[in-house]
Amino acid sequence: MTDSQLYTQIASLPAELKKEVSDFVAFLKQKTSSSSKKRTKKTVPIFGSLKGKIHMLSDFDEPLEDFKDYM
């Protein structure tokens, strides 16, 4: 349905139904704005939540074998 068709249908309604349409449009706007706020809410990582998931080798700081020719 196009905007002009929608406008034509709303314009043909009696005044009390136009008020209901207006209230419903306000409700939909409020609903979409509150749901978009919920979607943008970021979760804060909890301190220590990655404990045990990252493993670093004991020779991490040692030079790599591949670069011995350049040293």
PDB file of N, CA, C and O in Angstrom, chain B, residues numbered from 101:
ATOM      1  N   MET B 101       0.846  -1.169   0.000  1.00  0.00           N
ATOM      2  CA  MET B 101       0.000   0.000   0.000  1.00  0.00           C
ATOM      3  C   MET B 101       0.898   1.242   0.000  1.00  0.00           C
ATOM      4  O   MET B 101       1.837   1.339   0.790  1.00  0.00           O
ATOM      5  N   THR B 102       0.606   2.162  -0.872  1.00  0.00           N
ATOM      6  CA  THR B 102       1.410   3.379  -0.970  1.00  0.00           C
ATOM      7  C   THR B 102       0.953   4.397   0.070  1.00  0.00           C
ATOM      8  O   THR B 102      -0.103   4.247   0.686  1.00  0.00           O
ATOM      9  N   ASP B 103       1.759   5.423   0.251  1.00  0.00           N
ATOM     10  CA  ASP B 103       1.417   6.471   1.213  1.00  0.00           C
ATOM     11  C   ASP B 103       0.142   7.203   0.810  1.00  0.00           C
ATOM     12  O   ASP B 103      -0.679   7.545   1.660  1.00  0.00           O
ATOM     13  N   SER B 104      -0.018   7.440  -0.482  1.00  0.00           N
ATOM     14  CA  SER B 104      -1.217   8.164  -0.927  1.00  0.00           C
ATOM     15  C   SER B 104      -2.480   7.327  -0.719  1.00  0.00           C
ATOM     16  O   SER B 104      -3.524   7.867  -0.353  1.00  0.00           O
ATOM     17  N   GLN B 105      -2.396   6.024  -0.947  1.00  0.00           N
ATOM     18  CA  GLN B 105      -3.549   5.153  -0.699  1.00  0.00           C
ATOM     19  C   GLN B 105      -3.890   5.129   0.795  1.00  0.00           C
ATOM     20  O   GLN B 105      -5.058   5.171   1.180  1.00  0.00           O
ATOM     21  N   LEU B 106      -2.868   5.063   1.605  1.00  0.00           N
ATOM     22  CA  LEU B 106      -3.075   5.062   3.050  1.00  0.00           C
ATOM     23  C   LEU B 106      -3.701   6.378   3.506  1.00  0.00           C
ATOM     24  O   LEU B 106      -4.627   6.381   4.317  1.00  0.00           O
ATOM     25  N   TYR B 107      -3.200   7.480   2.988  1.00  0.00           N
ATOM     26  CA  TYR B 107      -3.759   8.794   3.328  1.00  0.00           C
ATOM     27  C   TYR B 107      -5.226   8.889   2.912  1.00  0.00           C
ATOM     28  O   TYR B 107      -6.053   9.408   3.662  1.00  0.00           O
ATOM     29  N   THR B 108      -5.549   8.393   1.726  1.00  0.00           N
ATOM     30  CA  THR B 108      -6.929   8.436   1.238  1.00  0.00           C
ATOM     31  C   THR B 108      -7.852   7.639   2.152  1.00  0.00           C
ATOM     32  O   THR B 108      -8.955   8.082   2.471  1.00  0.00           O
ATOM     33  N   GLN B 109      -7.401   6.472   2.569  1.00  0.00           N
ATOM     34  CA  GLN B 109      -8.223   5.648   3.459  1.00  0.00           C
ATOM     35  C   GLN B 109      -8.398   6.305   4.826  1.00  0.00           C
ATOM     36  O   GLN B 109      -9.489   6.272   5.395  1.00  0.00           O
ATOM     37  N   ILE B 110      -7.345   6.891   5.347  1.00  0.00           N
ATOM     38  CA  ILE B 110      -7.449   7.553   6.650  1.00  0.00           C
ATOM     39  C   ILE B 110      -8.335   8.789   6.551  1.00  0.00           C
ATOM     40  O   ILE B 110      -9.122   9.065   7.456  1.00  0.00           O
ATOM     41  N   ALA B 111      -8.210   9.529   5.457  1.00  0.00           N
ATOM     42  CA  ALA B 111      -9.011  10.743   5.280  1.00  0.00           C
ATOM     43  C   ALA B 111     -10.502  10.431   5.204  1.00  0.00           C
ATOM     44  O   ALA B 111     -11.323  11.273   5.568  1.00  0.00           O
ATOM     45  N   SER B 112     -10.863   9.251   4.744  1.00  0.00           N
ATOM     46  CA  SER B 112     -12.283   8.902   4.617  1.00  0.00           C
ATOM     47  C   SER B 112     -12.892   8.400   5.931  1.00  0.00           C
ATOM     48  O   SER B 112     -14.098   8.159   5.996  1.00  0.00           O
ATOM     49  N   LEU B 113     -12.081   8.240   6.969  1.00  0.00           N
ATOM     50  CA  LEU B 113     -12.585   7.754   8.256  1.00  0.00           C
ATOM     51  C   LEU B 113     -13.274   8.869   9.040  1.00  0.00           C
ATOM     52  O   LEU B 113     -12.967  10.045   8.845  1.00  0.00           O
ATOM     53  N   PRO B 114     -14.203   8.506   9.926  1.00  0.00           N
ATOM     54  CA  PRO B 114     -14.793   9.505  10.822  1.00  0.00           C
ATOM     55  C   PRO B 114     -13.753   9.998  11.842  1.00  0.00           C
ATOM     56  O   PRO B 114     -12.723   9.356  12.044  1.00  0.00           O
ATOM     57  N   ALA B 115     -14.027  11.118  12.468  1.00  0.00           N
ATOM     58  CA  ALA B 115     -13.064  11.776  13.366  1.00  0.00           C
ATOM     59  C   ALA B 115     -12.625  10.880  14.522  1.00  0.00           C
ATOM     60  O   ALA B 115     -11.445  10.867  14.869  1.00  0.00           O
ATOM     61  N   GLU B 116     -13.549  10.133  15.122  1.00  0.00           N
ATOM     62  CA  GLU B 116     -13.173   9.286  16.266  1.00  0.00           C
ATOM     63  C   GLU B 116     -12.247   8.143  15.844  1.00  0.00           C
ATOM     64  O   GLU B 116     -11.381   7.732  16.617  1.00  0.00           O
ATOM     65  N   LEU B 117     -12.421   7.630  14.631  1.00  0.00           N
ATOM     66  CA  LEU B 117     -11.505   6.585  14.142  1.00  0.00           C
ATOM     67  C   LEU B 117     -10.153   7.173  13.760  1.00  0.00           C
ATOM     68  O   LEU B 117      -9.128   6.505  13.896  1.00  0.00           O
ATOM     69  N   LYS B 118     -10.140   8.410  13.285  1.00  0.00           N
ATOM     70  CA  LYS B 118      -8.857   9.075  12.990  1.00  0.00           C
ATOM     71  C   LYS B 118      -8.050   9.224  14.276  1.00  0.00           C
ATOM     72  O   LYS B 118      -6.827   9.087  14.264  1.00  0.00           O
ATOM     73  N   LYS B 119      -8.732   9.505  15.380  1.00  0.00           N
ATOM     74  CA  LYS B 119      -8.058   9.611  16.675  1.00  0.00           C
ATOM     75  C   LYS B 119      -7.451   8.264  17.059  1.00  0.00           C
ATOM     76  O   LYS B 119      -6.332   8.216  17.569  1.00  0.00           O
ATOM     77  N   GLU B 120      -8.169   7.183  16.822  1.00  0.00           N
ATOM     78  CA  GLU B 120      -7.638   5.846  17.115  1.00  0.00           C
ATOM     79  C   GLU B 120      -6.427   5.534  16.244  1.00  0.00           C
ATOM     80  O   GLU B 120      -5.450   4.950  16.713  1.00  0.00           O
ATOM     81  N   VAL B 121      -6.497   5.928  14.971  1.00  0.00           N
ATOM     82  CA  VAL B 121      -5.359   5.716  14.066  1.00  0.00           C
ATOM     83  C   VAL B 121      -4.162   6.505  14.572  1.00  0.00           C
ATOM     84  O   VAL B 121      -3.038   6.003  14.575  1.00  0.00           O
ATOM     85  N   SER B 122      -4.399   7.738  14.999  1.00  0.00           N
ATOM     86  CA  SER B 122      -3.320   8.572  15.525  1.00  0.00           C
ATOM     87  C   SER B 122      -2.696   7.944  16.769  1.00  0.00           C
ATOM     88  O   SER B 122      -1.474   7.927  16.910  1.00  0.00           O
ATOM     89  N   ASP B 123      -3.525   7.432  17.661  1.00  0.00           N
ATOM     90  CA  ASP B 123      -3.017   6.770  18.867  1.00  0.00           C
ATOM     91  C   ASP B 123      -2.214   5.521  18.517  1.00  0.00           C
ATOM     92  O   ASP B 123      -1.178   5.247  19.123  1.00  0.00           O
ATOM     93  N   PHE B 124      -2.700   4.773  17.538  1.00  0.00           N
ATOM     94  CA  PHE B 124      -1.999   3.556  17.137  1.00  0.00           C
ATOM     95  C   PHE B 124      -0.643   3.874  16.509  1.00  0.00           C
ATOM     96  O   PHE B 124       0.337   3.172  16.753  1.00  0.00           O
ATOM     97  N   VAL B 125      -0.589   4.933  15.700  1.00  0.00           N
ATOM     98  CA  VAL B 125       0.683   5.342  15.095  1.00  0.00           C
ATOM     99  C   VAL B 125       1.665   5.763  16.190  1.00  0.00           C
ATOM    100  O   VAL B 125       2.846   5.421  16.124  1.00  0.00           O
ATOM    101  N   ALA B 126       1.190   6.501  17.194  1.00  0.00           N
ATOM    102  CA  ALA B 126       2.049   6.895  18.312  1.00  0.00           C
ATOM    103  C   ALA B 126       2.557   5.666  19.061  1.00  0.00           C
ATOM    104  O   ALA B 126       3.720   5.615  19.461  1.00  0.00           O
ATOM    105  N   PHE B 127       1.684   4.676  19.249  1.00  0.00           N
ATOM    106  CA  PHE B 127       2.081   3.429  19.904  1.00  0.00           C
ATOM    107  C   PHE B 127       3.168   2.709  19.111  1.00  0.00           C
ATOM    108  O   PHE B 127       4.148   2.234  19.686  1.00  0.00           O
ATOM    109  N   LEU B 128       2.998   2.630  17.795  1.00  0.00           N
ATOM    110  CA  LEU B 128       3.995   1.953  16.958  1.00  0.00           C
ATOM    111  C   LEU B 128       5.335   2.676  16.995  1.00  0.00           C
ATOM    112  O   LEU B 128       6.387   2.038  17.034  1.00  0.00           O
ATOM    113  N   LYS B 129       5.299   4.009  16.984  1.00  0.00           N
ATOM    114  CA  LYS B 129       6.551   4.771  17.060  1.00  0.00           C
ATOM    115  C   LYS B 129       7.258   4.509  18.386  1.00  0.00           C
ATOM    116  O   LYS B 129       8.474   4.322  18.421  1.00  0.00           O
ATOM    117  N   GLN B 130       6.493   4.496  19.472  1.00  0.00           N
ATOM    118  CA  GLN B 130       7.073   4.243  20.785  1.00  0.00           C
ATOM    119  C   GLN B 130       7.644   2.828  20.856  1.00  0.00           C
ATOM    120  O   GLN B 130       8.721   2.616  21.414  1.00  0.00           O
ATOM    121  N   LYS B 131       6.936   1.883  20.302  1.00  0.00           N
ATOM    122  CA  LYS B 131       7.367   0.484  20.323  1.00  0.00           C
ATOM    123  C   LYS B 131       8.671   0.303  19.554  1.00  0.00           C
ATOM    124  O   LYS B 131       9.580  -0.381  20.022  1.00  0.00           O
ATOM    125  N   THR B 132       8.763   0.914  18.377  1.00  0.00           N
ATOM    126  CA  THR B 132       9.977   0.753  17.581  1.00  0.00           C
ATOM    127  C   THR B 132      11.150   1.497  18.188  1.00  0.00           C
ATOM    128  O   THR B 132      12.283   1.024  18.096  1.00  0.00           O
ATOM    129  N   SER B 133      10.915   2.651  18.809  1.00  0.00           N
ATOM    130  CA  SER B 133      12.029   3.378  19.418  1.00  0.00           C
ATOM    131  C   SER B 133      12.537   2.652  20.653  1.00  0.00           C
ATOM    132  O   SER B 133      13.744   2.641  20.896  1.00  0.00           O
ATOM    133  N   SER B 134      11.661   2.048  21.435  1.00  0.00           N
ATOM    134  CA  SER B 134      12.110   1.318  22.622  1.00  0.00           C
ATOM    135  C   SER B 134      12.797   0.014  22.240  1.00  0.00           C
ATOM    136  O   SER B 134      13.742  -0.396  22.914  1.00  0.00           O
ATOM    137  N   SER B 135      12.350  -0.645  21.181  1.00  0.00           N
ATOM    138  CA  SER B 135      13.002  -1.892  20.773  1.00  0.00           C
ATOM    139  C   SER B 135      14.353  -1.618  20.136  1.00  0.00           C
ATOM    140  O   SER B 135      15.254  -2.450  20.243  1.00  0.00           O
ATOM    141  N   SER B 136      14.523  -0.474  19.475  1.00  0.00           N
ATOM    142  CA  SER B 136      15.829  -0.153  18.901  1.00  0.00           C
ATOM    143  C   SER B 136      16.819   0.197  20.005  1.00  0.00           C
ATOM    144  O   SER B 136      18.016  -0.049  19.857  1.00  0.00           O
ATOM    145  N   LYS B 137      16.339   0.767  21.110  1.00  0.00           N
ATOM    146  CA  LYS B 137      17.217   1.045  22.243  1.00  0.00           C
ATOM    147  C   LYS B 137      17.688  -0.254  22.877  1.00  0.00           C
ATOM    148  O   LYS B 137      18.834  -0.355  23.313  1.00  0.00           O
ATOM    149  N   LYS B 138      16.816  -1.237  22.928  1.00  0.00           N
ATOM    150  CA  LYS B 138      17.187  -2.522  23.504  1.00  0.00           C
ATOM    151  C   LYS B 138      18.238  -3.218  22.656  1.00  0.00           C
ATOM    152  O   LYS B 138      19.132  -3.872  23.193  1.00  0.00           O
ATOM    153  N   ARG B 139      18.143  -3.087  21.350  1.00  0.00           N
ATOM    154  CA  ARG B 139      19.093  -3.751  20.464  1.00  0.00           C
ATOM    155  C   ARG B 139      20.477  -3.125  20.540  1.00  0.00           C
ATOM    156  O   ARG B 139      21.473  -3.823  20.346  1.00  0.00           O
ATOM    157  N   THR B 140      20.569  -1.826  20.819  1.00  0.00           N
ATOM    158  CA  THR B 140      21.862  -1.167  20.842  1.00  0.00           C
ATOM    159  C   THR B 140      22.562  -1.295  22.189  1.00  0.00           C
ATOM    160  O   THR B 140      23.705  -0.860  22.329  1.00  0.00           O
ATOM    161  N   LYS B 141      21.903  -1.879  23.178  1.00  0.00           N
ATOM    162  CA  LYS B 141      22.508  -2.028  24.488  1.00  0.00           C
ATOM    163  C   LYS B 141      23.636  -3.055  24.411  1.00  0.00           C
ATOM    164  O   LYS B 141      23.429  -4.197  23.999  1.00  0.00           O
ATOM    165  N   LYS B 142      24.833  -2.626  24.815  1.00  0.00           N
ATOM    166  CA  LYS B 142      25.990  -3.512  24.772  1.00  0.00           C
ATOM    167  C   LYS B 142      26.171  -4.184  26.127  1.00  0.00           C
ATOM    168  O   LYS B 142      25.897  -3.601  27.176  1.00  0.00           O
ATOM    169  N   THR B 143      26.631  -5.403  26.076  1.00  0.00           N
ATOM    170  CA  THR B 143      26.933  -6.095  27.318  1.00  0.00           C
ATOM    171  C   THR B 143      28.384  -5.817  27.688  1.00  0.00           C
ATOM    172  O   THR B 143      29.275  -5.847  26.839  1.00  0.00           O
ATOM    173  N   VAL B 144      28.601  -5.552  28.951  1.00  0.00           N
ATOM    174  CA  VAL B 144      29.940  -5.269  29.447  1.00  0.00           C
ATOM    175  C   VAL B 144      30.572  -6.592  29.852  1.00  0.00           C
ATOM    176  O   VAL B 144      29.985  -7.351  30.623  1.00  0.00           O
ATOM    177  N   PRO B 145      31.772  -6.873  29.335  1.00  0.00           N
ATOM    178  CA  PRO B 145      32.406  -8.133  29.712  1.00  0.00           C
ATOM    179  C   PRO B 145      32.759  -8.142  31.206  1.00  0.00           C
ATOM    180  O   PRO B 145      33.147  -7.120  31.774  1.00  0.00           O
ATOM    181  N   ILE B 146      32.619  -9.284  31.807  1.00  0.00           N
ATOM    182  CA  ILE B 146      32.908  -9.444  33.228  1.00  0.00           C
ATOM    183  C   ILE B 146      34.396  -9.715  33.386  1.00  0.00           C
ATOM    184  O   ILE B 146      34.977 -10.504  32.640  1.00  0.00           O
ATOM    185  N   PHE B 147      35.007  -9.055  34.365  1.00  0.00           N
ATOM    186  CA  PHE B 147      36.429  -9.237  34.614  1.00  0.00           C
ATOM    187  C   PHE B 147      36.731 -10.709  34.881  1.00  0.00           C
ATOM    188  O   PHE B 147      36.103 -11.343  35.730  1.00  0.00           O
ATOM    189  N   GLY B 148      37.688 -11.232  34.153  1.00  0.00           N
ATOM    190  CA  GLY B 148      38.088 -12.621  34.324  1.00  0.00           C
ATOM    191  C   GLY B 148      37.262 -13.621  33.543  1.00  0.00           C
ATOM    192  O   GLY B 148      37.405 -14.828  33.741  1.00  0.00           O
ATOM    193  N   SER B 149      36.403 -13.145  32.662  1.00  0.00           N
ATOM    194  CA  SER B 149      35.523 -14.069  31.938  1.00  0.00           C
ATOM    195  C   SER B 149      36.277 -14.907  30.902  1.00  0.00           C
ATOM    196  O   SER B 149      35.770 -15.943  30.473  1.00  0.00           O
ATOM    197  N   LEU B 150      37.469 -14.485  30.494  1.00  0.00           N
ATOM    198  CA  LEU B 150      38.251 -15.265  29.526  1.00  0.00           C
ATOM    199  C   LEU B 150      39.331 -16.124  30.188  1.00  0.00           C
ATOM    200  O   LEU B 150      40.177 -16.701  29.505  1.00  0.00           O
ATOM    201  N   LYS B 151      39.298 -16.204  31.510  1.00  0.00           N
ATOM    202  CA  LYS B 151      40.304 -16.982  32.215  1.00  0.00           C
ATOM    203  C   LYS B 151      40.256 -18.438  31.752  1.00  0.00           C
ATOM    204  O   LYS B 151      39.199 -19.069  31.747  1.00  0.00           O
ATOM    205  N   GLY B 152      41.416 -18.952  31.365  1.00  0.00           N
ATOM    206  CA  GLY B 152      41.506 -20.327  30.906  1.00  0.00           C
ATOM    207  C   GLY B 152      41.240 -20.500  29.421  1.00  0.00           C
ATOM    208  O   GLY B 152      41.395 -21.605  28.901  1.00  0.00           O
ATOM    209  N   LYS B 153      40.847 -19.454  28.729  1.00  0.00           N
ATOM    210  CA  LYS B 153      40.545 -19.559  27.301  1.00  0.00           C
ATOM    211  C   LYS B 153      41.734 -19.149  26.435  1.00  0.00           C
ATOM    212  O   LYS B 153      41.800 -19.513  25.261  1.00  0.00           O
ATOM    213  N   ILE B 154      42.670 -18.395  27.005  1.00  0.00           N
ATOM    214  CA  ILE B 154      43.844 -17.944  26.257  1.00  0.00           C
ATOM    215  C   ILE B 154      45.068 -18.627  26.851  1.00  0.00           C
ATOM    216  O   ILE B 154      45.276 -18.609  28.065  1.00  0.00           O
ATOM    217  N   HIS B 155      45.866 -19.222  25.991  1.00  0.00           N
ATOM    218  CA  HIS B 155      47.068 -19.916  26.434  1.00  0.00           C
ATOM    219  C   HIS B 155      48.264 -19.325  25.697  1.00  0.00           C
ATOM    220  O   HIS B 155      48.265 -19.238  24.469  1.00  0.00           O
ATOM    221  N   MET B 156      49.287 -18.916  26.459  1.00  0.00           N
ATOM    222  CA  MET B 156      50.486 -18.352  25.859  1.00  0.00           C
ATOM    223  C   MET B 156      51.645 -19.317  26.114  1.00  0.00           C
ATOM    224  O   MET B 156      51.850 -19.775  27.237  1.00  0.00           O
ATOM    225  N   LEU B 157      52.380 -19.610  25.077  1.00  0.00           N
ATOM    226  CA  LEU B 157      53.497 -20.540  25.194  1.00  0.00           C
ATOM    227  C   LEU B 157      54.601 -19.955  26.060  1.00  0.00           C
ATOM    228  O   LEU B 157      54.752 -18.736  26.148  1.00  0.00           O
ATOM    229  N   SER B 158      55.369 -20.824  26.697  1.00  0.00           N
ATOM    230  CA  SER B 158      56.442 -20.361  27.581  1.00  0.00           C
ATOM    231  C   SER B 158      57.566 -19.692  26.795  1.00  0.00           C
ATOM    232  O   SER B 158      58.271 -18.845  27.343  1.00  0.00           O
ATOM    233  N   ASP B 159      57.752 -20.053  25.521  1.00  0.00           N
ATOM    234  CA  ASP B 159      58.807 -19.439  24.708  1.00  0.00           C
ATOM    235  C   ASP B 159      58.264 -18.316  23.816  1.00  0.00           C
ATOM    236  O   ASP B 159      58.789 -18.081  22.728  1.00  0.00           O
ATOM    237  N   PHE B 160      57.240 -17.641  24.262  1.00  0.00           N
ATOM    238  CA  PHE B 160      56.600 -16.594  23.464  1.00  0.00           C
ATOM    239  C   PHE B 160      57.573 -15.472  23.109  1.00  0.00           C
ATOM    240  O   PHE B 160      57.540 -14.957  21.991  1.00  0.00           O
ATOM    241  N   ASP B 161      58.442 -15.089  24.053  1.00  0.00           N
ATOM    242  CA  ASP B 161      59.361 -13.968  23.827  1.00  0.00           C
ATOM    243  C   ASP B 161      60.640 -14.374  23.101  1.00  0.00           C
ATOM    244  O   ASP B 161      61.445 -13.508  22.755  1.00  0.00           O
ATOM    245  N   GLU B 162      60.843 -15.635  22.867  1.00  0.00           N
ATOM    246  CA  GLU B 162      62.045 -16.100  22.175  1.00  0.00           C
ATOM    247  C   GLU B 162      61.977 -15.737  20.688  1.00  0.00           C
ATOM    248  O   GLU B 162      60.890 -15.692  20.111  1.00  0.00           O
ATOM    249  N   PRO B 163      63.142 -15.476  20.062  1.00  0.00           N
ATOM    250  CA  PRO B 163      63.137 -15.172  18.620  1.00  0.00           C
ATOM    251  C   PRO B 163      62.654 -16.375  17.810  1.00  0.00           C
ATOM    252  O   PRO B 163      62.864 -17.523  18.202  1.00  0.00           O
ATOM    253  N   LEU B 164      62.020 -16.106  16.702  1.00  0.00           N
ATOM    254  CA  LEU B 164      61.509 -17.162  15.837  1.00  0.00           C
ATOM    255  C   LEU B 164      62.637 -17.767  15.016  1.00  0.00           C
ATOM    256  O   LEU B 164      63.588 -17.080  14.642  1.00  0.00           O
ATOM    257  N   GLU B 165      62.522 -19.050  14.745  1.00  0.00           N
ATOM    258  CA  GLU B 165      63.524 -19.763  13.944  1.00  0.00           C
ATOM    259  C   GLU B 165      63.654 -19.149  12.552  1.00  0.00           C
ATOM    260  O   GLU B 165      64.752 -19.098  11.998  1.00  0.00           O
ATOM    261  N   ASP B 166      62.561 -18.691  11.994  1.00  0.00           N
ATOM    262  CA  ASP B 166      62.561 -18.162  10.633  1.00  0.00           C
ATOM    263  C   ASP B 166      63.385 -16.887  10.492  1.00  0.00           C
ATOM    264  O   ASP B 166      63.830 -16.569   9.390  1.00  0.00           O
ATOM    265  N   PHE B 167      63.596 -16.156  11.570  1.00  0.00           N
ATOM    266  CA  PHE B 167      64.306 -14.881  11.489  1.00  0.00           C
ATOM    267  C   PHE B 167      65.767 -14.981  11.918  1.00  0.00           C
ATOM    268  O   PHE B 167      66.443 -13.955  11.998  1.00  0.00           O
ATOM    269  N   LYS B 168      66.273 -16.170  12.195  1.00  0.00           N
ATOM    270  CA  LYS B 168      67.663 -16.318  12.631  1.00  0.00           C
ATOM    271  C   LYS B 168      68.644 -15.874  11.552  1.00  0.00           C
ATOM    272  O   LYS B 168      69.735 -15.406  11.875  1.00  0.00           O
ATOM    273  N   ASP B 169      68.281 -16.009  10.286  1.00  0.00           N
ATOM    274  CA  ASP B 169      69.165 -15.583   9.197  1.00  0.00           C
ATOM    275  C   ASP B 169      69.351 -14.071   9.187  1.00  0.00           C
ATOM    276  O   ASP B 169      70.371 -13.588   8.696  1.00  0.00           O
ATOM    277  N   TYR B 170      68.416 -13.330   9.703  1.00  0.00           N
ATOM    278  CA  TYR B 170      68.463 -11.873   9.667  1.00  0.00           C
ATOM    279  C   TYR B 170      69.066 -11.264  10.929  1.00  0.00           C
ATOM    280  O   TYR B 170      69.236 -10.047  11.001  1.00  0.00           O
ATOM    281  N   MET B 171      69.388 -12.079  11.913  1.00  0.00           N
ATOM    282  CA  MET B 171      69.927 -11.547  13.176  1.00  0.00           C
ATOM    283  C   MET B 171      71.420 -11.647  13.217  1.00  0.00           C
ATOM    284  O   MET B 171      72.039 -11.248  14.203  1.00  0.00           O
TER     285      MET B 171
END
